[in-house]
Amino acid sequence: MNHAILPLSVLVLISACSGPERSPSVAPRPRATLYEHATIRVGAPDWCTVDALLVRDGRVVAIGTHAELVDAAKGLDVEHVDLGGRVVVPGLHDAHGHLQGYGDTLDIVDLRGAASLDEVIARVVARTATVPEGGWVRGRGWDPNLWQSKAVPQHAALSAATPRHPVLLERVDGHAAFVNARALALAGLDGDVRGRDRLQGGEVLVDGDGHATGVLIDTATGLVERVIPAPTQDEQWARVERAANALVAQGLTSVHDMGVSPELAARFVSTPLALRAFVYVWGNAGLEAASTPRRNATSARANELVGAKLMIDGALGSRGAALLEDYSDAPGQRGHLLIPEERLRELVLRCVDAGLQPAVHAIGDHGNRAVLDAFADVEARRPELVRLRPRVEHAQIVSSADWARFEALGAIPSMQPTHATSDMPWAEERIGASRLAGAYAWRRLPGARTPLAFGSDFPVESPNPFEGLYAAITRTDARGEPVGGWLADQKLSRGEALDAFTRGAAYAVHREHELGKLEPGFLADFVVLDVDPLTATPRALRATRVLATVVGGERVFGALESGCADR
């Protein structure tokens, strides 16, 4: 068979031939798969290559040359899969994403890239044509930083265009919402709301008459969200499954899902997905999930409850991130803490006592310091916190006085490269040049026991890991600007960036002994690509095509060409 003329995009496994029937009295030989004729990157730190990979029972049995593995496979019932010279890398992790949220975006109005408020409204109006009168219209992705005026919107124009539907539109970072008059009325926020406009960790923006402008910051979004009919658990799970199926097509084999309900966490543990999910329950309101089952080991793609997601502050774009000093472009404003620092320490302590890994969202330098202070306080009382490998999610703006504390406290910096390239056009205006030294500082925060764990924070950013790799090695936008990269001293090498999406992310969930590499004994998670991430040009890397994705030895996306089996 001439494999060169058969594309990998064929959606069925092609059997070249079948062997003779076995006698029922003869015990079948163990089944294995030999992936051959490929450039197989084994993993960090040196990213050496082999040309063949032997898999059995969902794990890597052997790696080496084709001849070596044919010999190693003697006695096995072997299926040969010719990869036709393609490139294989270990399965890619997204160390911070939101599966249900991404599934939601596949159904709601996509506002990413909208260049004006008028364009946002036009997209929403187009969707109202398919929604019954009175039904909610939801969207996500508006970003005033892309608009010429850069002004925070007010609801008058949106309300006039959508009089028969309540509308809620999440900002691109998920830390603010824009709603119309009908939504405000349903939430009891019509009329003068002074006295009810500020709450712990959030704010209802008001005009000079005390009327809501339509923008709600952080916890204030809950005032409207609570009147929206909640999806059933089956509907939530359908969105999770849809998201997982979409993500394996982008080369992801594992996702760290940040902030799910205890009920949904139990569904994860009992039900495998196309990829492997490491689940963190939402913990700011409490830790009722302490008794939730942690893992069902009956599947090679078993999901696992590993920790709790906590959140100390908001986002930089909406000025909700907690800063030690005023915002450079908004004197008198320093963001806000979503929960008191004492409450954070209490929750981290409860995580330790429940055996749950704490993963705390922190964007601003005040937020990051509060998290590190909480880890230090709890570690003094519960030294076992270090063994849980506490995580700081985002760690976007960190004071120089706190850089070394990550390694000292064993706090893993879980970061998202595309946040840097999305924020770079306006970040200096927001926080000033002096604070940029600790901004998106991928080289300053990790240490020997605190490796980088990279993700995307989808649906805030695209989940495409190759966009993340591109951002990590160039610190430029898709056009290659600014030339040389933004804050270029924090750029990573290709191997370092790929390590953060594989071995580093696996370490962050205590699975570095079986994920993140393609060595004997490791789970057979890998992706087949059209280019080599270690050698491709930056432009080609960003445009990488995923040809096939394998999780636990099972093909979950794409096609692989199967030859005759050795019997």
C-alpha positions in Angstrom: 0.0 0.0 0.0 1.3 3.5 -0.9 0.7 5.4 2.3 2.0 8.6 0.8 -1.1 9.1 -1.2 -3.6 8.5 1.7 -4.3 11.7 3.7 -4.3 11.6 7.4 -7.7 13.4 7.4 -9.5 10.2 6.4 -12.0 9.7 9.3 -12.0 6.0 9.5 -9.2 3.6 10.5 -8.1 1.9 7.3 -7.4 -1.8 7.7 -4.9 -3.0 5.0 -5.7 -6.6 5.6 -7.0 -9.0 8.2 -5.4 -12.2 9.4 -6.9 -15.7 9.4 -9.5 -16.7 12.1 -7.9 -18.1 15.2 -9.0 -21.4 16.6 -11.1 -20.9 19.8 -8.7 -23.1 21.6 -5.7 -20.8 21.0 -5.4 -17.9 23.4 -5.1 -14.5 21.6 -1.7 -12.8 21.9 -1.7 -9.4 23.6 -2.7 -6.6 21.2 -0.2 -3.7 20.6 0.2 -0.8 18.2 3.4 0.2 16.5 3.5 3.8 15.3 6.4 4.0 12.8 8.1 6.2 10.2 7.7 9.4 12.2 9.7 12.1 13.9 8.7 11.4 17.5 9.7 14.0 20.1 10.1 12.1 23.3 9.9 15.1 25.7 11.7 17.7 27.8 14.4 18.6 28.6 16.3 17.7 25.4 13.4 16.8 23.1 15.3 14.0 21.4 13.7 12.1 18.6 13.0 8.5 17.8 11.2 7.1 14.7 8.9 4.4 16.3 6.6 4.1 19.3 5.1 0.9 20.7 1.8 1.2 22.7 -0.1 -1.4 24.6 -3.0 -1.1 27.0 -3.0 2.6 26.7 0.7 3.1 27.7 4.0 3.4 25.9 5.8 0.1 26.0 9.0 1.0 24.1 10.5 3.8 21.9 13.4 3.6 19.5 14.2 2.7 15.9 11.8 0.8 13.8 14.0 -2.3 13.8 14.4 -2.2 17.6 10.6 -2.0 18.2 9.8 -4.7 15.7 12.1 -6.9 17.8 10.5 -5.6 21.1 7.0 -6.5 19.7 7.7 -10.2 19.1 5.0 -12.2 20.7 2.5 -9.5 20.5 -0.4 -9.1 18.0 0.8 -5.9 16.4 -1.1 -3.3 14.4 1.3 -1.2 12.3 0.4 2.5 11.9 2.5 4.3 9.3 2.8 8.0 10.2 4.4 8.9 6.8 7.1 11.1 8.2 4.8 13.3 10.3 5.8 14.8 13.6 4.6 13.4 17.0 4.8 15.3 20.3 3.5 14.4 23.8 -0.1 15.3 24.4 -0.6 19.0 25.1 -2.2 20.2 28.3 -4.2 23.4 28.8 -3.4 24.1 32.5 -6.2 26.6 32.9 -9.5 26.4 31.0 -13.2 26.3 31.4 -14.9 23.4 29.5 -18.5 24.4 30.2 -17.7 28.0 29.5 -16.1 27.1 26.2 -19.1 24.9 25.4 -21.3 27.9 26.1 -19.4 30.0 23.6 -20.2 27.5 20.9 -23.9 28.4 21.4 -23.9 32.1 22.4 -23.1 35.2 20.5 -19.4 35.5 19.9 -18.3 39.1 20.4 -14.6 38.6 20.1 -12.9 41.0 17.8 -15.9 43.4 17.6 -14.3 46.7 16.7 -17.0 49.0 18.1 -20.1 49.0 20.3 -22.2 49.2 17.1 -20.7 46.0 15.9 -21.5 44.3 19.3 -25.1 45.5 19.1 -25.4 44.3 15.5 -24.2 40.8 16.4 -26.7 40.6 19.3 -29.6 41.9 17.1 -28.8 39.2 14.5 -29.1 36.5 17.2 -32.5 37.9 18.5 -34.1 36.7 15.3 -33.6 33.1 16.4 -34.7 33.6 20.1 -38.4 33.6 21.2 -39.6 36.9 22.6 -38.7 37.2 26.2 -35.9 34.7 25.9 -32.4 35.6 27.1 -29.7 36.4 24.6 -26.2 35.8 25.9 -22.8 36.7 24.5 -19.2 36.9 25.4 -16.1 38.7 24.2 -16.7 42.5 24.0 -13.5 44.5 24.7 -13.5 48.3 24.7 -9.7 48.2 24.2 -10.4 47.3 20.6 -12.8 50.3 20.1 -11.7 53.7 18.9 -13.2 55.4 21.9 -12.2 52.8 24.4 -15.1 54.0 26.5 -17.0 51.7 28.9 -20.4 51.2 27.2 -23.8 52.4 28.4 -26.9 50.4 27.7 -29.1 53.0 25.9 -28.3 51.9 22.4 -28.3 48.2 23.2 -31.7 48.6 25.0 -33.2 50.4 22.1 -32.1 47.7 19.7 -33.3 44.8 21.8 -36.5 45.8 23.5 -38.1 42.4 23.6 -35.2 40.3 24.9 -33.2 40.5 28.1 -29.5 40.6 27.2 -26.3 39.7 29.1 -22.9 40.0 27.4 -19.8 39.0 29.3 -16.6 41.0 28.8 -13.8 39.1 27.1 -12.1 38.4 30.4 -15.3 37.2 32.1 -14.9 39.8 34.9 -17.6 42.2 33.8 -21.0 42.1 32.1 -22.9 44.5 29.8 -26.7 44.2 30.1 -29.8 45.9 28.6 -32.7 47.7 30.3 -34.9 44.6 30.3 -32.2 42.6 32.1 -31.7 45.4 34.6 -35.5 45.5 35.3 -35.7 41.7 35.8 -32.8 42.0 38.3 -34.5 44.9 40.2 -31.7 47.2 39.1 -33.9 49.8 37.3 -34.3 53.2 38.8 -31.9 54.8 41.3 -29.6 52.0 42.6 -27.4 54.1 44.8 -26.7 52.3 48.1 -26.9 49.0 46.2 -24.2 49.7 43.6 -21.2 48.5 45.6 -20.7 45.1 47.1 -17.9 42.9 48.2 -15.7 42.3 45.2 -17.9 44.1 42.7 -19.7 47.2 41.5 -22.7 48.3 39.5 -21.6 51.2 37.4 -24.0 54.2 37.7 -24.5 57.5 36.0 -24.9 60.9 37.6 -28.5 60.2 38.5 -27.7 56.9 40.2 -29.1 54.8 37.4 -27.2 51.6 36.3 -25.3 52.2 33.1 -25.6 48.5 32.2 -22.0 47.5 33.1 -21.5 45.2 36.1 -18.1 44.4 37.5 -17.1 41.0 39.0 -19.4 39.8 41.7 -22.1 42.4 40.7 -22.7 40.3 37.6 -24.4 37.8 39.9 -27.2 40.2 40.5 -28.4 39.6 36.9 -27.1 36.0 36.5 -29.3 34.8 39.4 -32.5 35.7 37.4 -31.4 33.7 34.3 -32.9 30.2 34.2 -30.1 27.8 35.2 -29.2 25.0 32.7 -29.9 21.5 33.9 -27.0 19.3 34.8 -27.6 17.3 31.5 -27.4 20.6 29.6 -24.2 21.6 31.4 -22.6 18.2 30.6 -23.6 18.3 27.0 -21.7 21.6 26.7 -18.7 20.0 28.4 -18.7 17.1 26.0 -19.0 19.4 23.0 -16.1 21.5 24.3 -13.9 18.4 24.8 -14.6 17.1 21.3 -13.7 20.5 19.9 -10.5 20.8 21.9 -9.0 17.4 20.9 -9.2 18.6 17.3 -6.8 21.4 18.4 -4.2 19.0 19.9 -5.2 19.1 23.5 -5.2 15.8 25.4 -5.6 17.2 29.0 -7.4 20.2 30.4 -7.2 21.6 34.0 -10.9 22.7 34.4 -11.0 25.6 36.8 -14.1 26.2 38.8 -16.9 23.6 38.5 -19.7 22.8 40.9 -19.4 19.7 43.2 -22.3 18.1 41.2 -20.6 18.6 37.9 -17.3 17.4 39.4 -19.0 14.2 40.3 -20.1 13.8 36.7 -16.6 14.3 35.5 -15.3 11.6 37.8 -17.9 9.1 36.6 -17.9 9.9 32.9 -14.9 9.9 30.5 -14.5 12.5 27.8 -12.6 12.7 24.6 -9.7 14.2 26.6 -8.5 13.9 30.2 -9.9 16.5 32.6 -8.3 17.5 35.9 -11.1 19.2 37.8 -11.0 22.0 40.3 -14.2 22.8 42.2 -15.2 26.4 42.7 -14.2 27.2 46.3 -14.8 30.9 47.2 -18.3 30.0 48.5 -17.1 27.0 50.4 -15.7 23.5 49.9 -18.7 21.2 49.9 -16.8 18.9 47.5 -14.5 17.4 50.1 -16.5 14.2 50.0 -16.8 14.0 46.2 -15.1 10.9 44.6 -11.7 11.9 43.3 -11.1 9.4 40.4 -12.6 6.5 38.6 -9.6 4.4 37.5 -11.5 2.1 35.2 -10.8 4.2 32.1 -7.5 5.1 30.4 -9.1 8.6 29.9 -10.3 8.8 33.5 -10.9 12.4 34.8 -9.8 13.4 38.3 -10.9 15.8 40.9 -7.6 17.3 42.2 -8.3 20.7 43.8 -10.3 23.8 44.4 -10.3 27.0 42.4 -10.3 30.2 44.6 -10.3 33.8 43.4 -8.8 36.8 45.1 -9.2 39.6 42.6 -10.6 40.5 39.2 -9.1 41.3 35.8 -6.7 44.0 34.6 -8.8 45.0 31.6 -11.8 45.9 33.7 -9.6 47.4 36.4 -10.8 44.8 38.9 -7.3 43.4 39.5 -6.1 44.4 43.0 -3.0 46.6 42.8 -0.7 47.9 45.5 -0.8 51.3 44.0 -3.3 53.2 41.9 -4.0 52.3 38.3 -1.8 54.6 36.2 -4.8 55.5 34.0 -7.3 55.8 36.8 -6.0 57.7 39.8 -7.7 56.7 43.0 -8.6 53.2 41.8 -6.7 50.1 42.9 -9.2 47.3 42.0 -10.6 45.1 44.7 -10.3 41.9 46.6 -13.2 39.5 45.9 -12.9 38.0 49.4 -11.1 39.3 52.5 -7.5 38.0 53.0 -8.5 36.2 56.2 -11.2 34.4 54.3 -8.6 33.3 51.7 -6.3 31.9 54.4 -9.3 30.0 55.8 -10.2 28.5 52.5 -6.6 27.5 51.7 -6.4 25.8 55.1 -9.6 23.9 54.4 -8.2 22.8 51.0 -5.2 21.3 52.8 -7.4 19.5 55.4 -9.5 18.1 52.6 -6.5 17.0 50.5 -7.5 19.4 47.7 -4.8 21.3 45.8 -5.5 25.1 46.1 -5.3 27.0 42.8 -5.9 30.7 43.3 -6.7 33.3 40.7 -4.5 36.4 41.2 -3.9 39.1 38.6 -2.7 42.3 40.3 0.4 42.7 42.5 -1.8 43.1 45.6 -3.8 40.0 44.7 -0.6 38.0 44.1 0.9 39.1 47.4 -2.3 38.2 49.2 -2.1 34.7 47.8 1.5 34.3 48.6 0.9 35.6 52.1 -2.0 33.1 52.6 0.3 30.2 51.4 3.0 31.3 53.8 0.6 31.5 56.7 -1.0 28.1 56.0 2.3 26.4 55.3 3.5 27.4 58.7 0.6 25.6 60.2 0.2 22.8 57.7 3.6 22.0 56.1 1.9 19.4 53.9 0.7 22.3 51.8 4.0 22.1 49.9 3.2 18.5 48.9 -0.1 19.6 47.4 1.8 22.0 45.1 -0.3 25.1 45.5 -0.9 27.1 42.3 -1.2 30.8 41.5 -3.4 31.1 38.5 -2.4 33.9 36.0 0.2 35.6 38.2 0.1 38.5 35.8 1.5 41.4 37.7 3.9 40.5 40.5 6.0 42.9 42.6 9.7 42.3 42.4 9.7 41.7 46.2 7.5 38.7 45.5 9.3 37.0 42.6 11.5 34.7 44.7 8.5 33.7 47.0 7.0 31.4 44.3 10.0 29.1 44.5 10.4 29.5 48.3 6.8 28.6 48.9 6.6 25.9 46.2 3.9 27.9 44.4 3.5 26.9 40.8 3.0 29.9 38.4 0.1 28.7 36.1 0.2 31.3 33.3 -1.3 31.9 29.9 1.1 33.2 27.1 -1.7 34.7 25.0 -2.8 36.9 27.8 0.5 38.8 27.3 0.0 39.3 23.6 -3.6 40.3 24.0 -2.9 42.8 26.8 0.3 44.3 25.5 -1.3 47.2 23.5 -2.7 48.8 26.7 -1.0 47.2 29.7 1.6 49.9 30.1 -1.1 52.6 30.0 -3.0 50.7 32.7 -0.1 50.0 35.2 2.8 52.2 34.1 6.3 51.3 32.9 7.8 50.6 36.3 5.4 47.7 37.1 5.9 46.0 33.7 9.1 44.3 35.0 6.8 41.9 36.9 4.2 41.6 34.2 3.7 38.2 32.4 7.1 37.4 33.8 7.6 33.8 32.5 11.3 33.7 33.3 11.2 35.4 36.7 8.6 33.3 38.6 9.4 29.6 38.0 12.0 27.6 39.9 13.4 24.1 40.2 10.3 22.8 42.1 7.9 25.4 40.6 7.9 24.9 36.8 5.7 26.9 34.5 2.3 25.4 33.7 0.9 26.9 30.6 -2.7 27.2 29.4 -5.0 29.7 27.7 -7.9 30.5 30.1 -10.3 29.6 27.3 -12.9 30.9 26.4 -11.2 34.2 27.4 -8.5 33.4 24.8 -8.4 30.9 22.0 -7.7 27.3 23.3 -5.3 26.7 20.3 -2.1 25.7 22.1 0.0 26.6 19.0 -1.1 30.2 19.4 0.1 29.9 23.0 3.5 28.5 21.9 3.9 31.2 19.3 3.1 33.9 22.0 5.6 32.3 24.4 8.6 32.3 22.0 7.9 35.6 20.2 5.8 37.8 22.6 4.3 39.4 19.4 0.9 39.5 17.8 -0.1 37.5 14.8 1.5 40.0 12.5 4.9 39.7 14.3 4.6 43.1 16.1 6.3 44.6 18.0 9.5 43.5 16.2 11.7 41.6 18.6 8.8 41.1 21.0 7.2 42.9 23.9 9.3 42.7 27.1 11.5 40.4 25.1 13.7 39.4 28.0 10.9 37.1 29.1 10.6 35.2 25.8 11.1 31.4 26.1 12.9 29.0 23.9 10.8 26.5 21.9 11.7 23.7 24.2 10.9 25.7 27.3 7.5 26.7 25.9 6.6 23.2 24.8 7.7 21.9 28.2 5.3 24.2 29.9 2.4 22.8 27.8 3.4 19.2 28.6 5.7 18.2 31.5 5.2 21.4 33.4 1.4 21.2 33.2 1.6 17.5 34.2 3.7 18.4 37.2 1.0 20.9 38.3 -1.5 18.0 38.7 1.0 15.5 40.2 1.1 13.4 37.0 4.6 14.1 35.7 5.5 10.4 36.2 3.0 9.4 33.5 2.1 12.4 31.4 4.0 15.0 29.4 6.5 12.6 27.9 6.5 9.6 25.5 8.7 7.3 27.5 8.1 3.6 28.5 5.4 3.4 31.2 3.9 6.8 30.4 0.3 7.1 29.2 0.1 7.1 25.4 -1.2 10.7 24.9 0.2 12.3 21.8 -0.6 14.4 18.8 0.4 14.1 15.2 1.3 17.4 13.5 2.2 18.7 10.1 5.3 20.6 11.4 7.9 20.2 14.1 7.3 22.8 16.9 11.0 22.6 17.7 12.1 23.7 14.2 9.2 25.4 12.4 9.3 29.1 11.7 7.2 31.2 14.2 4.6 31.8 11.5 4.4 28.1 10.6 4.2 27.2 14.3 1.2 29.4 14.8 -0.5 27.8 11.8 0.3 24.2 12.9 -2.3 21.6 11.8 -3.3 18.8 14.1 -3.7 15.6 12.0 -4.6 13.2 14.8 -4.9 13.1 18.6 -4.5 10.0 20.7 -5.5 9.9 24.4 -4.7 6.8 26.5 -3.8 4.9 23.3 -7.2 5.7 21.8 -7.6 7.8 18.7 -10.0 10.6 19.5 -9.5 12.9 16.5 -8.3 12.5 12.9 -7.1 9.4 11.2 -4.2 7.0 11.3 -3.2 4.6 8.5 -3.2 1.0 9.6 -1.2 -1.6 7.9 -1.2 -5.4 8.2 -1.0 -6.8 11.7 1.9 -9.2 12.6 0.3 -12.4 13.9 
